[in-house]
């Protein structure tokens, strides 16, 4: 009799454990390099998802080489995959253009949006004592763009637009080495696209003194990006506003993810955004107004949440 009771209790315990395991949703969140603002955002999202779901959603944040890699990995990932990228790269992947030329795959057509995250902010960073005051002064200098990242692709585009193609030496170095390379004089500047305040720019400004170059109206128009102002005092030694550009970014998954999981992820994100904003100001710029900049179809689970929340989507997003 005693053995039977013990066996019964053990069976109940195993059943409860199994039930808890089944109720737990595990997600892989592919973000960016560990030293960037977007990796920190991934960590914050993971914490918010766990807190907001009572531990039902567990997010593992993976380091990444950047947005292009994030999109490419759609081909090999499963239903638990969430990643970040500018919406334009999703369109490029689906059309096999830009960095995805000759790399088209039917898997790209299954990408679906979940929610926006803080926008990319272009930073052209040089040493404060370099004598570089404008983009024209970059001629003959060595600049680090990074490898395989969106900021590298975007930075190279800006150099071309501003007449600097072939006039600037591009350092063949990872973005993670930007600050020590700048400090040691191996490079004259670096480009990063993290949402401000960007951790690597904070580090550089604190350790040696830097200047972030401003773009004029003509340059901003040439980039076809949105104008953004980084307020004075954002970085150590920054006495004036910095005028630069920004580009929307979103969190995406694929049609492999089930509707309920996508719904819970989207709902938990928006319900936890205020708490994230209290801890990190870059979240305060994320609101329903950014939804229109995600020109990608949304996941049915996300659509369900937006209908409940009264957030309108356009026909192209449905």
C-alpha positions in Angstrom: 0.0 0.0 0.0 2.8 2.4 1.0 4.6 1.6 -2.3 1.5 2.3 -4.3 1.0 5.7 -2.6 4.7 6.6 -3.3 4.3 5.5 -6.9 1.1 7.5 -7.3 2.8 10.6 -5.8 5.8 10.2 -8.1 3.5 9.9 -11.1 1.7 13.1 -10.1 5.0 14.9 -9.6 6.2 13.8 -13.0 2.9 14.9 -14.5 3.3 18.4 -13.0 6.9 18.7 -14.2 5.9 17.5 -17.7 3.0 20.0 -17.7 5.3 22.9 -16.7 7.8 21.9 -19.4 5.0 21.8 -22.0 3.8 25.3 -20.9 7.2 26.8 -21.2 7.9 28.4 -24.6 11.6 28.7 -25.6 12.7 31.3 -28.1 16.0 32.0 -29.8 16.6 35.7 -30.3 19.3 36.6 -32.8 20.4 40.1 -32.4 23.9 41.7 -33.0 27.4 41.7 -31.7 27.7 41.6 -27.9 29.2 45.1 -27.6 26.3 46.8 -29.4 23.1 48.4 -28.2 21.0 45.8 -30.1 22.5 43.0 -28.1 21.7 44.8 -24.9 18.2 45.3 -26.2 17.9 41.6 -26.8 18.9 40.9 -23.2 16.3 43.4 -22.0 13.6 41.8 -24.2 14.5 38.4 -22.8 14.1 39.7 -19.2 10.8 41.5 -20.1 9.4 38.3 -21.7 10.3 36.2 -18.7 8.8 38.7 -16.3 5.7 39.5 -18.3 4.9 35.9 -18.9 5.5 34.7 -15.4 8.4 32.5 -16.7 6.4 30.9 -19.5 8.5 32.5 -22.2 12.2 31.9 -22.0 14.3 33.8 -24.5 17.9 32.9 -25.3 19.8 35.8 -26.9 22.4 34.8 -29.5 25.2 37.1 -30.7 25.3 37.8 -34.4 27.5 39.3 -37.1 24.6 41.5 -38.0 21.3 41.8 -39.8 22.4 40.1 -43.0 23.4 37.0 -41.1 20.2 37.1 -39.1 18.1 37.0 -42.3 20.3 34.4 -43.9 19.8 32.0 -41.0 16.1 31.8 -41.7 16.9 29.0 -44.1 18.3 26.8 -41.3 16.2 27.8 -38.3 12.9 26.5 -36.9 9.7 27.7 -35.3 11.5 29.2 -32.3 13.6 31.7 -34.3 13.2 35.5 -33.8 15.6 37.9 -35.2 16.2 41.6 -35.8 16.8 43.5 -39.0 15.8 46.6 -40.9 12.6 45.8 -42.9 14.4 46.8 -46.1 16.7 43.8 -45.8 13.7 41.4 -45.6 12.5 42.9 -48.9 16.0 42.6 -50.4 16.2 38.9 -49.4 12.8 38.2 -50.9 13.8 39.9 -54.1 17.3 38.4 -54.1 18.9 41.9 -54.4 21.7 43.8 -52.6 23.6 41.5 -50.1 21.2 38.7 -51.1 21.9 38.8 -54.8 22.2 35.2 -56.1 21.2 34.0 -52.6 17.5 33.9 -53.0 15.5 31.2 -51.1 11.8 30.3 -50.7 12.3 30.5 -47.0 12.7 34.3 -47.2 9.1 34.5 -48.4 7.9 33.1 -45.1 9.4 35.9 -42.9 6.8 37.7 -40.9 7.0 40.8 -38.6 6.2 40.9 -34.9 7.0 44.4 -33.5 9.3 47.4 -34.0 12.4 48.0 -31.9 14.5 51.2 -31.5 15.7 52.5 -34.9 19.3 52.3 -36.2 21.2 55.5 -35.7 24.2 56.2 -37.9 27.4 57.2 -36.0 30.6 58.3 -37.8 33.0 58.4 -34.9 36.5 60.0 -35.0 39.0 61.0 -32.4 38.4 64.4 -30.9 42.0 65.4 -31.6 42.1 64.1 -35.2 41.3 67.4 -36.8 38.4 65.8 -38.7 35.5 68.2 -38.8 33.4 67.0 -41.7 33.1 64.1 -44.1 35.4 65.8 -46.6 38.1 65.6 -44.0 37.9 61.7 -44.1 39.8 61.7 -47.4 43.1 59.8 -46.9 42.0 58.4 -43.5 41.5 54.9 -42.3 38.0 54.0 -41.3 36.6 50.8 -39.7 33.2 49.8 -41.0 33.1 46.2 -39.5 32.4 43.0 -41.4 29.1 41.5 -42.5 27.0 44.1 -40.6 24.3 46.4 -41.8 26.3 49.4 -40.4 29.2 48.3 -42.7 26.9 48.1 -45.8 25.2 51.4 -44.8 28.5 53.1 -44.0 30.1 52.1 -47.3 27.0 53.5 -49.1 27.4 56.8 -47.3 31.0 57.1 -48.3 30.1 56.5 -51.9 27.3 59.1 -51.8 29.6 61.7 -50.3 32.3 61.3 -52.9 34.7 59.3 -50.8 34.8 56.0 -52.6 38.4 55.0 -53.1 39.6 58.0 -51.1 39.3 56.3 -47.7 41.1 53.2 -46.5 38.7 50.6 -45.1 40.2 48.7 -42.1 39.7 45.0 -42.4 38.8 44.6 -38.7 35.8 43.5 -36.7 33.6 46.2 -35.2 34.3 44.7 -31.8 37.9 46.0 -32.1 36.9 49.5 -33.1 37.5 51.3 -29.7 41.0 49.8 -29.0 42.0 50.3 -32.6 40.9 54.0 -32.4 42.7 54.4 -29.1 45.9 52.9 -30.4 45.9 55.0 -33.6 45.4 52.1 -35.9 42.3 53.8 -37.4 41.1 57.3 -37.6 37.5 56.5 -37.1 34.7 53.9 -37.1 31.1 53.6 -38.2 28.4 52.0 -36.0 24.7 52.0 -36.4 23.5 51.1 -32.9 20.6 53.0 -31.4 21.8 55.9 -29.3 23.3 56.0 -26.8 25.5 53.4 -28.5 27.7 51.4 -26.0 30.9 51.4 -28.1 30.6 55.2 -28.6 30.0 55.7 -24.9 33.2 53.7 -24.3 35.2 55.6 -26.8 34.0 59.0 -25.6 34.9 58.1 -22.0 38.3 56.6 -22.7 39.9 59.0 -25.3 37.4 61.7 -26.4 35.7 61.5 -29.7 33.6 63.5 -32.2 30.5 62.2 -34.0 30.2 63.8 -37.4 27.0 65.6 -38.3 25.3 65.3 -41.7 24.0 68.4 -43.5 20.5 68.5 -45.1 21.9 67.7 -48.6 23.7 64.6 -47.3 20.7 63.4 -45.4 18.5 63.8 -48.5 21.1 61.7 -50.5 20.9 58.8 -48.1 17.1 58.6 -48.3 17.0 58.0 -44.6 15.1 59.8 -41.8 16.7 62.8 -40.1 17.5 62.3 -36.4 19.1 64.5 -33.8 21.3 63.1 -31.0 20.9 65.7 -28.2 23.9 67.4 -26.8 25.2 65.7 -23.7 24.4 62.2 -24.9 28.1 61.3 -25.0 31.0 62.6 -22.9 32.4 65.8 -24.3 29.4 66.3 -26.7 28.6 70.0 -26.4 26.2 70.3 -29.4 23.4 68.3 -31.0 24.5 65.8 -33.7 22.4 65.6 -36.9 22.5 62.2 -38.4 20.1 59.5 -39.9 18.0 56.7 -38.7 16.4 53.6 -40.1 13.6 51.5 -38.6 14.3 48.0 -37.3 11.9 45.3 -36.3 11.7 41.8 -34.7 10.8 39.1 -37.1 10.0 35.4 -37.2 8.6 33.0 -39.9 5.4 31.3 -40.6 6.8 28.2 -38.9 6.0 29.9 -35.5 2.5 29.0 -34.3 -0.1 31.8 -33.9 -0.4 31.6 -30.1 3.4 31.9 -29.6 3.6 35.0 -31.9 0.6 36.5 -30.2 2.1 36.0 -26.7 5.5 37.4 -27.8 3.9 40.5 -29.3 1.5 41.1 -26.4 4.2 40.6 -23.8 6.6 43.0 -25.7 4.1 45.9 -25.8 2.9 45.3 -22.2 6.5 45.3 -20.9 7.8 48.2 -23.1 7.2 50.9 -20.4 9.3 49.0 -17.9 12.0 48.6 -20.4 11.9 52.3 -21.2 12.3 53.2 -17.5 15.6 51.2 -17.5 16.9 52.2 -21.0 15.7 55.4 -22.7 16.0 54.0 -26.3 12.7 52.1 -25.7 10.8 55.3 -25.2 11.0 56.1 -28.9 9.2 52.9 -29.8 5.5 53.5 -30.3 2.6 52.6 -32.6 3.8 55.3 -35.0 6.7 53.1 -36.0 4.4 50.4 -37.3 3.9 52.0 -40.6 7.7 51.8 -41.3 7.7 48.0 -41.2 6.7 47.3 -44.8 6.6 43.5 -44.3 3.7 41.2 -43.7 3.0 40.6 -40.0 2.6 37.2 -38.4 -1.1 36.1 -37.9 -0.5 36.0 -34.1 0.9 39.5 -34.1 -2.1 40.7 -36.3 -4.4 39.2 -33.7 -2.8 41.3 -30.9 -2.8 44.5 -33.0 -6.5 44.1 -33.7 -7.2 43.6 -30.0 -5.1 46.7 -29.1 -6.7 48.8 -31.8 -3.4 49.4 -33.7 -4.1 49.7 -37.4 -2.1 47.8 -40.0 -2.1 48.6 -43.7 -3.1 46.1 -46.5 0.5 45.3 -47.3 1.2 44.3 -43.7 -1.7 41.9 -43.5 
